[in-house]
């Protein structure tokens, strides 16, 4: 990996200074600082809402508006707990690709690099001359065609990365690195376990990651997130986005509608839109798993899904998704170092917290 700030940070670096994790997604920007002392705790989380359309499907559409929001967010910080200026930024959209590739069984770095780039040019859905690419060798594995060097590869469109860096630097922040949001999610929730599971962060978008024996072998972004649900409810019932988000958590998918207080039409619409979100998300997950299995060397049967993000804080969401997927869904979030941090804040800050660390204690 090059040391340019443009590079995706798949590999750990030797830098140990604290960094702020910065998650920019549709509807919201979340910044987090953590402490690492035997375990990881979220010590500081701050967020600012974004108007609809500023970040679309995980990609920054309006750089000046994102810059202005970042300046507001940092301008609100005071005292000794003020957020630092150095940030690691997550990216999650259709212009980020994560794949596992098998190249000839070479072990020298230069040989692996040449082999990865040659195969990536054929296998990844973007021209390499306009992409930022990084990879991590896993080791030599036996395949039906003989021994191969297995690598996890991630690539992103250069212009998308440039937009992220433009917004962050214009706000006076110092980007330490760019990291796929899926890796940040796994890093903070996986707890060093070498297991196999499906990871989902449902927020402004949905980050999906397939982890096999502790290694992320596939990642994808789905538009079936909580923010799109809030936007639909706001438009249908002439609500502000802030009120629509509050209604989602109030109504949820758990209680009988007769026991939910509030305007009956809003409650009914909220429940229907949430139900459709779960249905669409489950469909996207199944399609992603089918694609992964078609590409995988060996089939993997997942026994559980690990759920985080603001969707995980919606009552009944995990249970409804579990029913649709036909497998257990376990909700997880980073531990909070302050009683002032609510469960909703913890769930919504998972990716930002993961971006704030490079390695999580097992």
C-alpha positions as CSV (number, residue, x, y, z in Angstrom):
1,X,0.0,0.0,0.0
2,X,1.3,3.5,-0.8
3,X,1.5,6.0,2.0
4,X,-0.6,8.6,0.1
5,X,-3.7,9.7,2.0
6,X,-5.5,8.6,-1.1
7,X,-4.8,5.0,-0.3
8,X,-7.5,2.7,1.3
9,X,-6.2,1.6,4.6
10,X,-6.6,-2.2,4.6
11,X,-3.4,-2.8,6.5
12,X,-2.5,-1.5,10.0
13,X,0.1,1.2,10.1
14,X,2.6,2.0,12.9
15,X,0.9,5.3,13.8
16,X,-0.6,5.2,17.3
17,X,-1.8,8.7,17.9
18,X,-5.5,9.1,18.6
19,X,-7.8,9.6,15.6
20,X,-11.4,10.6,15.2
21,X,-13.6,8.1,13.3
22,X,-15.7,10.0,10.8
23,X,-18.8,8.3,9.2
24,X,-20.5,10.4,6.5
25,X,-23.7,8.8,5.3
26,X,-27.1,9.8,4.0
27,X,-28.9,12.0,6.5
28,X,-26.2,12.2,9.1
29,X,-22.5,12.6,9.9
30,X,-21.2,10.9,13.0
31,X,-17.8,11.5,14.6
32,X,-16.4,9.3,17.4
33,X,-13.4,9.0,19.7
34,X,-12.6,5.9,21.6
35,X,-10.4,4.7,24.4
36,X,-8.5,1.4,24.1
37,X,-7.3,-0.1,27.4
38,X,-7.9,-3.9,27.3
39,X,-11.2,-3.2,25.6
40,X,-12.7,-0.4,23.4
41,X,-15.0,2.2,24.8
42,X,-16.8,5.0,23.0
43,X,-15.7,8.1,24.9
44,X,-17.0,10.9,22.7
45,X,-19.7,10.8,20.0
46,X,-21.1,13.8,18.1
47,X,-23.4,14.0,15.2
48,X,-25.0,16.4,12.8
49,X,-28.0,15.8,10.5
50,X,-27.8,16.4,6.8
51,X,-30.6,17.4,4.5
52,X,-31.9,14.8,2.0
53,X,-29.8,14.5,-1.1
54,X,-26.5,15.9,0.2
55,X,-25.2,12.4,0.5
56,X,-26.9,9.9,-1.8
57,X,-26.5,6.2,-1.7
58,X,-23.4,6.7,0.4
59,X,-21.7,9.1,-2.0
60,X,-21.1,12.8,-1.4
61,X,-23.2,14.7,-3.9
62,X,-22.8,18.3,-2.5
63,X,-19.2,18.8,-1.2
64,X,-19.8,22.4,0.0
65,X,-22.8,21.4,2.1
66,X,-20.9,18.5,3.7
67,X,-18.0,20.8,4.4
68,X,-20.4,23.3,6.1
69,X,-21.9,20.5,8.2
70,X,-18.5,19.3,9.3
71,X,-17.6,22.9,10.4
72,X,-20.8,23.1,12.4
73,X,-20.1,19.8,14.0
74,X,-16.6,20.7,15.1
75,X,-17.7,24.2,16.0
76,X,-20.1,22.7,18.6
77,X,-17.2,21.1,20.4
78,X,-15.9,22.8,23.5
79,X,-13.7,22.1,26.6
80,X,-11.1,19.4,27.1
81,X,-13.3,16.7,25.4
82,X,-13.2,18.6,22.1
83,X,-12.9,16.3,19.1
84,X,-9.4,16.2,17.5
85,X,-8.6,17.4,14.0
86,X,-7.1,14.2,12.7
87,X,-9.7,11.9,11.2
88,X,-10.1,8.5,9.5
89,X,-13.0,8.6,7.1
90,X,-15.2,5.7,6.1
91,X,-16.5,5.1,2.6
92,X,-19.5,2.9,1.7
93,X,-21.2,3.1,-1.7
94,X,-21.4,1.4,-5.0
95,X,-18.0,2.8,-6.0
96,X,-16.3,0.7,-3.4
97,X,-15.6,-3.0,-4.2
98,X,-14.3,-5.7,-1.8
99,X,-13.5,-9.1,-3.3
100,X,-11.4,-12.2,-2.4
101,X,-9.1,-13.2,-5.3
102,X,-6.8,-16.1,-5.9
103,X,-3.6,-15.3,-7.8
104,X,-0.6,-17.5,-8.8
105,X,1.3,-18.8,-5.7
106,X,3.9,-16.1,-5.4
107,X,5.1,-14.7,-2.1
108,X,7.3,-11.8,-2.9
109,X,5.5,-8.4,-2.4
110,X,6.4,-7.1,-5.9
111,X,5.1,-10.4,-7.5
112,X,1.9,-10.4,-5.5
113,X,1.3,-6.7,-6.4
114,X,1.7,-7.3,-10.2
115,X,-0.5,-10.4,-10.0
116,X,-3.2,-8.7,-8.0
117,X,-3.3,-5.7,-10.4
118,X,-3.5,-7.9,-13.5
119,X,-6.3,-10.0,-12.1
120,X,-8.2,-7.0,-10.6
121,X,-8.3,-5.4,-14.0
122,X,-10.3,-8.4,-15.3
123,X,-12.4,-9.1,-12.2
124,X,-13.3,-5.8,-10.7
125,X,-16.1,-3.6,-12.2
126,X,-14.0,-0.4,-12.7
127,X,-11.0,0.6,-14.8
128,X,-7.8,0.4,-12.8
129,X,-6.4,3.7,-14.1
130,X,-9.2,5.5,-12.4
131,X,-9.3,3.4,-9.2
132,X,-7.6,3.4,-5.8
133,X,-6.7,-0.1,-4.9
134,X,-5.3,-1.9,-1.8
135,X,-5.0,-5.6,-0.8
136,X,-3.9,-7.9,2.0
137,X,-2.4,-11.4,1.3
138,X,-4.0,-14.1,3.4
139,X,-1.7,-16.9,2.5
140,X,-1.2,-19.9,0.1
141,X,-4.4,-22.0,-0.1
142,X,-5.2,-25.2,-2.0
143,X,-7.8,-24.8,-4.8
144,X,-9.2,-27.1,-7.5
145,X,-6.6,-25.7,-9.8
146,X,-3.7,-26.1,-7.4
147,X,-2.1,-23.8,-4.8
148,X,-2.9,-20.1,-5.0
149,X,-2.1,-17.0,-3.1
150,X,-5.3,-15.7,-1.7
151,X,-5.8,-12.0,-1.2
152,X,-8.6,-9.7,0.0
153,X,-8.8,-6.8,-2.5
154,X,-10.6,-3.5,-2.1
155,X,-10.9,-0.8,-4.8
156,X,-12.7,2.5,-5.0
157,X,-13.3,5.1,-7.7
158,X,-10.7,7.8,-7.5
159,X,-13.2,10.7,-8.0
160,X,-15.3,9.5,-5.2
161,X,-12.3,9.4,-2.8
162,X,-11.3,12.9,-4.0
163,X,-14.8,14.3,-3.1
164,X,-14.5,12.9,0.4
165,X,-11.0,14.4,0.9
166,X,-12.2,17.7,-0.6
167,X,-15.1,18.0,1.9
168,X,-12.9,17.0,4.9
169,X,-9.9,19.2,4.2
170,X,-12.0,22.2,3.3
171,X,-13.5,21.9,6.8
172,X,-10.0,22.3,8.3
173,X,-9.7,18.6,9.3
174,X,-6.7,16.4,8.7
175,X,-7.5,13.1,7.0
176,X,-5.3,10.3,8.4
177,X,-6.7,7.7,6.1
178,X,-9.7,6.3,4.1
179,X,-11.2,3.0,5.2
180,X,-14.1,0.9,3.8
181,X,-16.9,1.3,6.3
182,X,-17.5,-2.5,6.3
183,X,-14.0,-3.1,7.6
184,X,-14.5,-0.6,10.4
185,X,-17.8,-2.4,11.4
186,X,-16.1,-5.8,11.5
187,X,-13.1,-4.4,13.4
188,X,-15.2,-3.0,16.2
189,X,-17.8,-5.8,16.4
190,X,-15.7,-8.9,15.6
191,X,-13.7,-8.6,18.8
192,X,-10.8,-10.5,17.2
193,X,-12.9,-13.6,16.7
194,X,-12.1,-16.0,13.8
195,X,-15.7,-16.8,13.2
196,X,-18.0,-16.8,10.1
197,X,-21.0,-14.5,10.1
198,X,-22.9,-12.0,8.1
199,X,-22.4,-8.4,9.4
200,X,-25.0,-5.7,8.7
201,X,-25.0,-2.0,9.7
202,X,-28.4,-0.5,8.9
203,X,-28.3,3.3,8.9
204,X,-28.3,5.9,6.1
205,X,-27.3,3.0,3.9
206,X,-26.8,-0.7,4.7
207,X,-23.3,-2.0,4.9
208,X,-23.2,-5.8,4.3
209,X,-20.0,-7.8,5.0
210,X,-19.4,-11.5,4.7
211,X,-16.8,-12.8,7.2
212,X,-15.4,-16.3,6.8
213,X,-13.0,-17.5,9.5
214,X,-12.4,-14.0,10.6
215,X,-11.6,-12.6,7.1
216,X,-13.9,-10.2,5.2
217,X,-14.3,-12.0,1.8
218,X,-17.1,-9.8,0.4
219,X,-18.8,-6.4,1.1
220,X,-21.6,-4.6,-0.5
221,X,-23.8,-1.5,0.1
222,X,-27.6,-1.6,-0.1
223,X,-29.8,1.5,-0.3
224,X,-32.3,-0.2,2.0
225,X,-31.4,1.9,5.0
226,X,-33.3,3.6,7.8
227,X,-32.8,7.1,6.3
228,X,-34.7,6.2,3.1
229,X,-37.6,5.0,5.4
230,X,-37.6,8.3,7.2
231,X,-37.6,10.3,4.0
232,X,-40.5,8.3,2.6
233,X,-42.5,8.7,5.8
234,X,-41.7,12.5,5.9
235,X,-42.9,12.9,2.3
236,X,-46.0,10.8,2.8
237,X,-47.2,12.5,6.0
238,X,-45.7,16.0,5.5
239,X,-43.3,15.7,8.4
240,X,-39.8,17.0,9.0
241,X,-37.1,14.4,8.7
242,X,-36.3,14.9,12.4
243,X,-39.9,14.0,13.4
244,X,-40.1,11.2,10.9
245,X,-37.0,9.6,12.5
246,X,-38.6,10.0,15.9
247,X,-41.7,8.2,14.7
248,X,-39.7,5.2,13.4
249,X,-38.4,4.6,16.9
250,X,-41.7,5.3,18.6
251,X,-43.7,2.9,16.4
252,X,-41.1,0.2,15.6
253,X,-42.1,-3.3,14.6
254,X,-42.7,-4.8,18.0
255,X,-45.9,-3.6,19.6
256,X,-49.5,-4.2,18.4
257,X,-50.5,-1.0,16.6
258,X,-53.5,-0.7,18.9
259,X,-51.1,-0.1,21.7
260,X,-49.0,2.6,19.9
261,X,-50.0,6.2,20.8
262,X,-50.3,8.9,18.2
263,X,-51.9,9.8,14.9
264,X,-53.4,6.5,13.6
265,X,-52.5,7.3,9.9
266,X,-48.9,8.2,10.8
267,X,-48.6,5.1,12.9
268,X,-50.0,2.8,10.2
269,X,-47.8,4.3,7.5
270,X,-44.7,4.1,9.7
271,X,-45.3,0.4,10.4
272,X,-46.0,-0.4,6.7
273,X,-42.8,1.5,5.5
274,X,-40.7,-0.2,8.2
275,X,-42.0,-3.6,7.2
276,X,-41.2,-2.9,3.5
277,X,-37.7,-1.9,4.5
278,X,-37.1,-5.2,6.3
279,X,-38.5,-7.1,3.3
280,X,-36.3,-5.3,0.8
281,X,-33.2,-5.6,3.1
282,X,-33.8,-9.4,3.5
283,X,-34.1,-9.7,-0.3
284,X,-30.8,-7.7,-0.8
285,X,-29.1,-9.9,1.7
286,X,-30.2,-13.1,0.0
287,X,-29.1,-11.8,-3.4
288,X,-25.7,-10.8,-2.0
289,X,-25.2,-14.2,-0.3
290,X,-26.1,-16.0,-3.5
291,X,-23.6,-13.9,-5.5
292,X,-20.9,-14.5,-2.8
293,X,-21.5,-18.3,-2.9
294,X,-21.3,-18.3,-6.7
295,X,-17.8,-16.7,-6.4
296,X,-16.6,-18.6,-3.4
297,X,-14.2,-21.6,-3.6
298,X,-16.1,-23.4,-0.8
299,X,-19.7,-22.9,0.3
300,X,-20.3,-21.4,3.7
301,X,-23.5,-21.7,5.7
302,X,-24.0,-18.8,7.9
303,X,-25.7,-19.5,11.2
304,X,-26.2,-15.9,12.4
305,X,-26.3,-12.3,11.4
306,X,-24.7,-9.5,13.5
307,X,-26.8,-6.3,13.3
308,X,-25.8,-2.8,14.2
309,X,-26.5,0.8,13.1
310,X,-29.5,3.0,13.8
311,X,-31.8,0.3,12.4
312,X,-30.7,-2.0,15.3
313,X,-32.2,0.5,17.8
314,X,-35.7,0.4,16.2
315,X,-37.8,-1.9,18.4
316,X,-38.5,-5.2,16.7
317,X,-36.3,-4.6,13.7
318,X,-33.8,-7.4,14.5
319,X,-36.6,-9.9,15.2
320,X,-38.5,-9.0,11.9
321,X,-35.2,-9.4,10.0
322,X,-34.5,-12.7,11.6
323,X,-37.9,-14.0,10.6
324,X,-37.3,-12.9,7.0
325,X,-33.8,-14.3,6.8
326,X,-34.5,-17.5,8.6
327,X,-31.5,-17.2,10.9
328,X,-30.7,-15.6,14.3
329,X,-30.0,-11.9,14.3
330,X,-27.8,-10.6,17.1
331,X,-27.6,-6.9,17.8
332,X,-24.2,-5.4,18.8
333,X,-22.7,-2.0,19.4
334,X,-19.6,-0.6,20.9
335,X,-19.5,-0.2,24.7
336,X,-20.1,3.3,26.0
337,X,-17.6,4.9,28.3
338,X,-20.2,7.5,29.5
339,X,-23.7,7.1,30.9
340,X,-24.6,10.1,28.8
341,X,-24.4,8.0,25.6
342,X,-27.8,6.4,24.8
343,X,-28.3,3.0,23.3
344,X,-29.4,4.6,20.1
345,X,-26.2,6.7,19.9
346,X,-24.1,3.6,20.5
347,X,-25.8,1.7,17.7
348,X,-25.5,4.6,15.3
349,X,-21.9,5.2,16.2
350,X,-20.6,1.7,15.4
351,X,-18.8,2.5,12.2
352,X,-17.4,5.8,13.4
353,X,-16.0,4.0,16.4
354,X,-14.5,1.3,14.2
355,X,-12.8,4.0,12.1
356,X,-11.3,5.4,15.3
357,X,-9.2,2.3,15.9
358,X,-6.8,0.2,13.9
359,X,-6.8,-2.9,16.0
360,X,-9.3,-4.0,18.6
361,X,-8.1,-6.2,21.6
362,X,-9.4,-9.7,21.4
